[in-house]
Amino acid sequence: MRLSQILKLIPVSKATWWNGCKTGQFPKPYKLGPRITAWKTSDIYQCLQQFQLSRENKSG
């Protein structure tokens, strides 16, 4: 899954996403080529579930 697809699902900025990848908050990326970075779809959906749970806990 590419970054543009991820940011449609998880409402954060590019900078926030990359910082989260560096700190371990978000899944690690995989380099597919010199200018191509992607993430495993399963990792992103797991991250999305955690993101939704944390939002529910904050609001409820």
PyMOL Python script that loads the backbone (N, CA, C, O; Angstrom):
from pymol import cmd

cmd.read_pdbstr("""\
ATOM      1  N   MET A   1       0.858  -1.162   0.000  1.00  0.00           N
ATOM      2  CA  MET A   1       0.000   0.000   0.000  1.00  0.00           C
ATOM      3  C   MET A   1       0.907   1.228   0.000  1.00  0.00           C
ATOM      4  O   MET A   1       1.894   1.288   0.733  1.00  0.00           O
ATOM      5  N   ARG A   2       0.563   2.184  -0.816  1.00  0.00           N
ATOM      6  CA  ARG A   2       1.380   3.391  -0.937  1.00  0.00           C
ATOM      7  C   ARG A   2       0.896   4.468   0.038  1.00  0.00           C
ATOM      8  O   ARG A   2      -0.225   4.409   0.543  1.00  0.00           O
ATOM      9  N   LEU A   3       1.760   5.446   0.290  1.00  0.00           N
ATOM     10  CA  LEU A   3       1.471   6.480   1.284  1.00  0.00           C
ATOM     11  C   LEU A   3       0.190   7.248   0.960  1.00  0.00           C
ATOM     12  O   LEU A   3      -0.595   7.541   1.862  1.00  0.00           O
ATOM     13  N   SER A   4      -0.029   7.575  -0.295  1.00  0.00           N
ATOM     14  CA  SER A   4      -1.236   8.331  -0.656  1.00  0.00           C
ATOM     15  C   SER A   4      -2.502   7.557  -0.296  1.00  0.00           C
ATOM     16  O   SER A   4      -3.504   8.160   0.090  1.00  0.00           O
ATOM     17  N   GLN A   5      -2.470   6.238  -0.415  1.00  0.00           N
ATOM     18  CA  GLN A   5      -3.618   5.408  -0.052  1.00  0.00           C
ATOM     19  C   GLN A   5      -3.803   5.372   1.465  1.00  0.00           C
ATOM     20  O   GLN A   5      -4.926   5.406   1.968  1.00  0.00           O
ATOM     21  N   ILE A   6      -2.695   5.303   2.175  1.00  0.00           N
ATOM     22  CA  ILE A   6      -2.742   5.240   3.639  1.00  0.00           C
ATOM     23  C   ILE A   6      -3.335   6.521   4.212  1.00  0.00           C
ATOM     24  O   ILE A   6      -4.167   6.476   5.119  1.00  0.00           O
ATOM     25  N   LEU A   7      -2.904   7.660   3.681  1.00  0.00           N
ATOM     26  CA  LEU A   7      -3.358   8.940   4.221  1.00  0.00           C
ATOM     27  C   LEU A   7      -4.836   9.198   3.954  1.00  0.00           C
ATOM     28  O   LEU A   7      -5.435  10.064   4.593  1.00  0.00           O
ATOM     29  N   LYS A   8      -5.437   8.456   3.016  1.00  0.00           N
ATOM     30  CA  LYS A   8      -6.885   8.545   2.814  1.00  0.00           C
ATOM     31  C   LYS A   8      -7.630   7.806   3.920  1.00  0.00           C
ATOM     32  O   LYS A   8      -8.775   8.134   4.232  1.00  0.00           O
ATOM     33  N   LEU A   9      -6.976   6.808   4.512  1.00  0.00           N
ATOM     34  CA  LEU A   9      -7.599   6.006   5.567  1.00  0.00           C
ATOM     35  C   LEU A   9      -7.323   6.547   6.965  1.00  0.00           C
ATOM     36  O   LEU A   9      -8.191   6.526   7.837  1.00  0.00           O
ATOM     37  N   ILE A  10      -6.099   7.031   7.161  1.00  0.00           N
ATOM     38  CA  ILE A  10      -5.671   7.507   8.476  1.00  0.00           C
ATOM     39  C   ILE A  10      -5.398   9.006   8.369  1.00  0.00           C
ATOM     40  O   ILE A  10      -4.447   9.413   7.702  1.00  0.00           O
ATOM     41  N   PRO A  11      -6.217   9.826   9.016  1.00  0.00           N
ATOM     42  CA  PRO A  11      -6.127  11.282   8.839  1.00  0.00           C
ATOM     43  C   PRO A  11      -4.967  11.930   9.598  1.00  0.00           C
ATOM     44  O   PRO A  11      -5.163  12.572  10.630  1.00  0.00           O
ATOM     45  N   VAL A  12      -3.761  11.751   9.067  1.00  0.00           N
ATOM     46  CA  VAL A  12      -2.578  12.415   9.615  1.00  0.00           C
ATOM     47  C   VAL A  12      -1.806  13.020   8.448  1.00  0.00           C
ATOM     48  O   VAL A  12      -2.030  12.658   7.293  1.00  0.00           O
ATOM     49  N   SER A  13      -0.907  13.932   8.752  1.00  0.00           N
ATOM     50  CA  SER A  13      -0.081  14.534   7.700  1.00  0.00           C
ATOM     51  C   SER A  13       1.049  13.578   7.323  1.00  0.00           C
ATOM     52  O   SER A  13       1.328  12.614   8.036  1.00  0.00           O
ATOM     53  N   LYS A  14       1.692  13.862   6.193  1.00  0.00           N
ATOM     54  CA  LYS A  14       2.844  13.057   5.771  1.00  0.00           C
ATOM     55  C   LYS A  14       3.938  13.084   6.825  1.00  0.00           C
ATOM     56  O   LYS A  14       4.530  12.054   7.148  1.00  0.00           O
ATOM     57  N   ALA A  15       4.203  14.277   7.362  1.00  0.00           N
ATOM     58  CA  ALA A  15       5.262  14.416   8.365  1.00  0.00           C
ATOM     59  C   ALA A  15       4.943  13.596   9.615  1.00  0.00           C
ATOM     60  O   ALA A  15       5.821  12.931  10.164  1.00  0.00           O
ATOM     61  N   THR A  16       3.696  13.644  10.058  1.00  0.00           N
ATOM     62  CA  THR A  16       3.286  12.869  11.226  1.00  0.00           C
ATOM     63  C   THR A  16       3.426  11.380  10.952  1.00  0.00           C
ATOM     64  O   THR A  16       3.875  10.622  11.812  1.00  0.00           O
ATOM     65  N   TRP A  17       3.038  10.961   9.744  1.00  0.00           N
ATOM     66  CA  TRP A  17       3.148   9.545   9.382  1.00  0.00           C
ATOM     67  C   TRP A  17       4.607   9.082   9.418  1.00  0.00           C
ATOM     68  O   TRP A  17       4.922   8.052  10.013  1.00  0.00           O
ATOM     69  N   TRP A  18       5.492   9.849   8.779  1.00  0.00           N
ATOM     70  CA  TRP A  18       6.905   9.461   8.737  1.00  0.00           C
ATOM     71  C   TRP A  18       7.529   9.472  10.127  1.00  0.00           C
ATOM     72  O   TRP A  18       8.325   8.591  10.452  1.00  0.00           O
ATOM     73  N   ASN A  19       7.181  10.452  10.948  1.00  0.00           N
ATOM     74  CA  ASN A  19       7.688  10.477  12.328  1.00  0.00           C
ATOM     75  C   ASN A  19       7.195   9.254  13.102  1.00  0.00           C
ATOM     76  O   ASN A  19       7.944   8.657  13.876  1.00  0.00           O
ATOM     77  N   GLY A  20       5.940   8.892  12.890  1.00  0.00           N
ATOM     78  CA  GLY A  20       5.382   7.709  13.541  1.00  0.00           C
ATOM     79  C   GLY A  20       6.059   6.424  13.093  1.00  0.00           C
ATOM     80  O   GLY A  20       6.223   5.498  13.887  1.00  0.00           O
ATOM     81  N   CYS A  21       6.451   6.361  11.835  1.00  0.00           N
ATOM     82  CA  CYS A  21       7.180   5.186  11.334  1.00  0.00           C
ATOM     83  C   CYS A  21       8.549   5.090  11.998  1.00  0.00           C
ATOM     84  O   CYS A  21       9.014   3.999  12.329  1.00  0.00           O
ATOM     85  N   LYS A  22       9.188   6.237  12.189  1.00  0.00           N
ATOM     86  CA  LYS A  22      10.517   6.254  12.821  1.00  0.00           C
ATOM     87  C   LYS A  22      10.454   5.869  14.293  1.00  0.00           C
ATOM     88  O   LYS A  22      11.363   5.215  14.805  1.00  0.00           O
ATOM     89  N   THR A  23       9.382   6.274  14.979  1.00  0.00           N
ATOM     90  CA  THR A  23       9.271   6.006  16.415  1.00  0.00           C
ATOM     91  C   THR A  23       8.613   4.665  16.725  1.00  0.00           C
ATOM     92  O   THR A  23       8.617   4.229  17.876  1.00  0.00           O
ATOM     93  N   GLY A  24       8.049   4.008  15.715  1.00  0.00           N
ATOM     94  CA  GLY A  24       7.390   2.727  15.937  1.00  0.00           C
ATOM     95  C   GLY A  24       5.900   2.836  16.187  1.00  0.00           C
ATOM     96  O   GLY A  24       5.235   1.827  16.421  1.00  0.00           O
ATOM     97  N   GLN A  25       5.365   4.049  16.143  1.00  0.00           N
ATOM     98  CA  GLN A  25       3.924   4.245  16.330  1.00  0.00           C
ATOM     99  C   GLN A  25       3.153   3.686  15.133  1.00  0.00           C
ATOM    100  O   GLN A  25       2.051   3.162  15.299  1.00  0.00           O
ATOM    101  N   PHE A  26       3.715   3.792  13.945  1.00  0.00           N
ATOM    102  CA  PHE A  26       3.104   3.286  12.720  1.00  0.00           C
ATOM    103  C   PHE A  26       3.987   2.190  12.135  1.00  0.00           C
ATOM    104  O   PHE A  26       5.164   2.103  12.483  1.00  0.00           O
ATOM    105  N   PRO A  27       3.441   1.349  11.248  1.00  0.00           N
ATOM    106  CA  PRO A  27       4.216   0.231  10.688  1.00  0.00           C
ATOM    107  C   PRO A  27       5.435   0.688   9.894  1.00  0.00           C
ATOM    108  O   PRO A  27       5.472   1.793   9.350  1.00  0.00           O
ATOM    109  N   LYS A  28       6.430  -0.194   9.843  1.00  0.00           N
ATOM    110  CA  LYS A  28       7.644   0.135   9.103  1.00  0.00           C
ATOM    111  C   LYS A  28       7.406   0.001   7.602  1.00  0.00           C
ATOM    112  O   LYS A  28       6.659  -0.875   7.166  1.00  0.00           O
ATOM    113  N   PRO A  29       8.036   0.860   6.817  1.00  0.00           N
ATOM    114  CA  PRO A  29       7.891   0.807   5.363  1.00  0.00           C
ATOM    115  C   PRO A  29       8.850  -0.206   4.743  1.00  0.00           C
ATOM    116  O   PRO A  29       9.829  -0.622   5.363  1.00  0.00           O
ATOM    117  N   TYR A  30       8.547  -0.589   3.513  1.00  0.00           N
ATOM    118  CA  TYR A  30       9.399  -1.476   2.728  1.00  0.00           C
ATOM    119  C   TYR A  30       9.795  -0.748   1.456  1.00  0.00           C
ATOM    120  O   TYR A  30       8.942  -0.188   0.768  1.00  0.00           O
ATOM    121  N   LYS A  31      11.074  -0.752   1.141  1.00  0.00           N
ATOM    122  CA  LYS A  31      11.565  -0.125  -0.089  1.00  0.00           C
ATOM    123  C   LYS A  31      11.405  -1.126  -1.231  1.00  0.00           C
ATOM    124  O   LYS A  31      11.968  -2.220  -1.191  1.00  0.00           O
ATOM    125  N   LEU A  32      10.634  -0.742  -2.249  1.00  0.00           N
ATOM    126  CA  LEU A  32      10.444  -1.591  -3.420  1.00  0.00           C
ATOM    127  C   LEU A  32      11.389  -1.198  -4.545  1.00  0.00           C
ATOM    128  O   LEU A  32      11.594  -1.959  -5.491  1.00  0.00           O
ATOM    129  N   GLY A  33      11.952  -0.029  -4.438  1.00  0.00           N
ATOM    130  CA  GLY A  33      12.885   0.490  -5.429  1.00  0.00           C
ATOM    131  C   GLY A  33      13.505   1.752  -4.880  1.00  0.00           C
ATOM    132  O   GLY A  33      13.209   2.149  -3.753  1.00  0.00           O
ATOM    133  N   PRO A  34      14.369   2.394  -5.664  1.00  0.00           N
ATOM    134  CA  PRO A  34      15.042   3.594  -5.160  1.00  0.00           C
ATOM    135  C   PRO A  34      14.089   4.733  -4.794  1.00  0.00           C
ATOM    136  O   PRO A  34      14.395   5.537  -3.914  1.00  0.00           O
ATOM    137  N   ARG A  35      12.942   4.805  -5.461  1.00  0.00           N
ATOM    138  CA  ARG A  35      11.988   5.885  -5.180  1.00  0.00           C
ATOM    139  C   ARG A  35      10.599   5.367  -4.847  1.00  0.00           C
ATOM    140  O   ARG A  35       9.622   6.114  -4.906  1.00  0.00           O
ATOM    141  N   ILE A  36      10.509   4.091  -4.499  1.00  0.00           N
ATOM    142  CA  ILE A  36       9.205   3.492  -4.213  1.00  0.00           C
ATOM    143  C   ILE A  36       9.214   2.881  -2.820  1.00  0.00           C
ATOM    144  O   ILE A  36      10.011   1.993  -2.517  1.00  0.00           O
ATOM    145  N   THR A  37       8.313   3.374  -1.983  1.00  0.00           N
ATOM    146  CA  THR A  37       8.154   2.865  -0.625  1.00  0.00           C
ATOM    147  C   THR A  37       6.709   2.419  -0.461  1.00  0.00           C
ATOM    148  O   THR A  37       5.787   3.084  -0.935  1.00  0.00           O
ATOM    149  N   ALA A  38       6.518   1.292   0.212  1.00  0.00           N
ATOM    150  CA  ALA A  38       5.168   0.777   0.421  1.00  0.00           C
ATOM    151  C   ALA A  38       5.087   0.108   1.787  1.00  0.00           C
ATOM    152  O   ALA A  38       6.102  -0.131   2.441  1.00  0.00           O
ATOM    153  N   TRP A  39       3.868  -0.187   2.198  1.00  0.00           N
ATOM    154  CA  TRP A  39       3.605  -0.852   3.463  1.00  0.00           C
ATOM    155  C   TRP A  39       2.725  -2.058   3.199  1.00  0.00           C
ATOM    156  O   TRP A  39       1.966  -2.085   2.230  1.00  0.00           O
ATOM    157  N   LYS A  40       2.830  -3.059   4.069  1.00  0.00           N
ATOM    158  CA  LYS A  40       1.966  -4.228   3.962  1.00  0.00           C
ATOM    159  C   LYS A  40       0.536  -3.804   4.288  1.00  0.00           C
ATOM    160  O   LYS A  40       0.292  -3.101   5.269  1.00  0.00           O
ATOM    161  N   THR A  41      -0.395  -4.239   3.459  1.00  0.00           N
ATOM    162  CA  THR A  41      -1.803  -3.895   3.668  1.00  0.00           C
ATOM    163  C   THR A  41      -2.279  -4.383   5.034  1.00  0.00           C
ATOM    164  O   THR A  41      -3.007  -3.676   5.731  1.00  0.00           O
ATOM    165  N   SER A  42      -1.872  -5.579   5.409  1.00  0.00           N
ATOM    166  CA  SER A  42      -2.294  -6.121   6.709  1.00  0.00           C
ATOM    167  C   SER A  42      -1.789  -5.254   7.862  1.00  0.00           C
ATOM    168  O   SER A  42      -2.499  -5.064   8.849  1.00  0.00           O
ATOM    169  N   ASP A  43      -0.572  -4.730   7.746  1.00  0.00           N
ATOM    170  CA  ASP A  43      -0.034  -3.837   8.783  1.00  0.00           C
ATOM    171  C   ASP A  43      -0.851  -2.553   8.882  1.00  0.00           C
ATOM    172  O   ASP A  43      -1.103  -2.049   9.976  1.00  0.00           O
ATOM    173  N   ILE A  44      -1.260  -2.029   7.729  1.00  0.00           N
ATOM    174  CA  ILE A  44      -2.022  -0.774   7.709  1.00  0.00           C
ATOM    175  C   ILE A  44      -3.407  -0.974   8.308  1.00  0.00           C
ATOM    176  O   ILE A  44      -3.878  -0.129   9.069  1.00  0.00           O
ATOM    177  N   TYR A  45      -4.068  -2.087   7.973  1.00  0.00           N
ATOM    178  CA  TYR A  45      -5.397  -2.318   8.534  1.00  0.00           C
ATOM    179  C   TYR A  45      -5.337  -2.551  10.042  1.00  0.00           C
ATOM    180  O   TYR A  45      -6.247  -2.154  10.769  1.00  0.00           O
ATOM    181  N   GLN A  46      -4.276  -3.189  10.509  1.00  0.00           N
ATOM    182  CA  GLN A  46      -4.092  -3.353  11.951  1.00  0.00           C
ATOM    183  C   GLN A  46      -3.877  -1.988  12.610  1.00  0.00           C
ATOM    184  O   GLN A  46      -4.435  -1.714  13.673  1.00  0.00           O
ATOM    185  N   CYS A  47      -3.081  -1.149  11.990  1.00  0.00           N
ATOM    186  CA  CYS A  47      -2.831   0.201  12.495  1.00  0.00           C
ATOM    187  C   CYS A  47      -4.133   1.005  12.507  1.00  0.00           C
ATOM    188  O   CYS A  47      -4.401   1.743  13.455  1.00  0.00           O
ATOM    189  N   LEU A  48      -4.927   0.861  11.469  1.00  0.00           N
ATOM    190  CA  LEU A  48      -6.201   1.572  11.373  1.00  0.00           C
ATOM    191  C   LEU A  48      -7.131   1.163  12.513  1.00  0.00           C
ATOM    192  O   LEU A  48      -7.804   2.012  13.098  1.00  0.00           O
ATOM    193  N   GLN A  49      -7.174  -0.117  12.829  1.00  0.00           N
ATOM    194  CA  GLN A  49      -8.008  -0.583  13.939  1.00  0.00           C
ATOM    195  C   GLN A  49      -7.548   0.033  15.256  1.00  0.00           C
ATOM    196  O   GLN A  49      -8.373   0.463  16.063  1.00  0.00           O
ATOM    197  N   GLN A  50      -6.250   0.077  15.475  1.00  0.00           N
ATOM    198  CA  GLN A  50      -5.714   0.674  16.701  1.00  0.00           C
ATOM    199  C   GLN A  50      -6.028   2.169  16.758  1.00  0.00           C
ATOM    200  O   GLN A  50      -6.360   2.698  17.819  1.00  0.00           O
ATOM    201  N   PHE A  51      -5.922   2.845  15.617  1.00  0.00           N
ATOM    202  CA  PHE A  51      -6.214   4.275  15.540  1.00  0.00           C
ATOM    203  C   PHE A  51      -7.676   4.533  15.899  1.00  0.00           C
ATOM    204  O   PHE A  51      -7.984   5.459  16.650  1.00  0.00           O
ATOM    205  N   GLN A  52      -8.579   3.705  15.356  1.00  0.00           N
ATOM    206  CA  GLN A  52     -10.000   3.869  15.638  1.00  0.00           C
ATOM    207  C   GLN A  52     -10.306   3.592  17.107  1.00  0.00           C
ATOM    208  O   GLN A  52     -11.114   4.295  17.716  1.00  0.00           O
ATOM    209  N   LEU A  53      -9.665   2.571  17.679  1.00  0.00           N
ATOM    210  CA  LEU A  53      -9.885   2.265  19.095  1.00  0.00           C
ATOM    211  C   LEU A  53      -9.421   3.401  19.991  1.00  0.00           C
ATOM    212  O   LEU A  53     -10.091   3.741  20.967  1.00  0.00           O
ATOM    213  N   SER A  54      -8.278   3.987  19.664  1.00  0.00           N
ATOM    214  CA  SER A  54      -7.775   5.085  20.493  1.00  0.00           C
ATOM    215  C   SER A  54      -8.685   6.305  20.392  1.00  0.00           C
ATOM    216  O   SER A  54      -8.861   7.029  21.371  1.00  0.00           O
ATOM    217  N   ARG A  55      -9.262   6.537  19.217  1.00  0.00           N
ATOM    218  CA  ARG A  55     -10.200   7.660  19.063  1.00  0.00           C
ATOM    219  C   ARG A  55     -11.470   7.410  19.860  1.00  0.00           C
ATOM    220  O   ARG A  55     -12.011   8.331  20.473  1.00  0.00           O
ATOM    221  N   GLU A  56     -11.957   6.156  19.857  1.00  0.00           N
ATOM    222  CA  GLU A  56     -13.161   5.822  20.614  1.00  0.00           C
ATOM    223  C   GLU A  56     -12.916   5.977  22.114  1.00  0.00           C
ATOM    224  O   GLU A  56     -13.781   6.467  22.840  1.00  0.00           O
ATOM    225  N   ASN A  57     -11.750   5.564  22.574  1.00  0.00           N
ATOM    226  CA  ASN A  57     -11.426   5.676  23.997  1.00  0.00           C
ATOM    227  C   ASN A  57     -11.316   7.132  24.438  1.00  0.00           C
ATOM    228  O   ASN A  57     -11.688   7.471  25.562  1.00  0.00           O
ATOM    229  N   LYS A  58     -10.812   7.986  23.566  1.00  0.00           N
ATOM    230  CA  LYS A  58     -10.688   9.406  23.905  1.00  0.00           C
ATOM    231  C   LYS A  58     -12.050  10.089  23.955  1.00  0.00           C
ATOM    232  O   LYS A  58     -12.266  10.987  24.769  1.00  0.00           O
ATOM    233  N   SER A  59     -12.978   9.663  23.077  1.00  0.00           N
ATOM    234  CA  SER A  59     -14.276  10.329  23.014  1.00  0.00           C
ATOM    235  C   SER A  59     -15.290   9.726  23.983  1.00  0.00           C
ATOM    236  O   SER A  59     -16.298  10.362  24.291  1.00  0.00           O
ATOM    237  N   GLY A  60     -15.044   8.529  24.459  1.00  0.00           N
ATOM    238  CA  GLY A  60     -16.059   7.897  25.268  1.00  0.00           C
ATOM    239  C   GLY A  60     -15.670   7.597  26.620  1.00  0.00           C
ATOM    240  O   GLY A  60     -16.469   7.057  27.387  1.00  0.00           O
TER     241      GLY A  60
END
""", "prot")
cmd.dss("prot")
cmd.show_as("cartoon", "prot")
cmd.util.cbc("prot")
cmd.orient("prot")
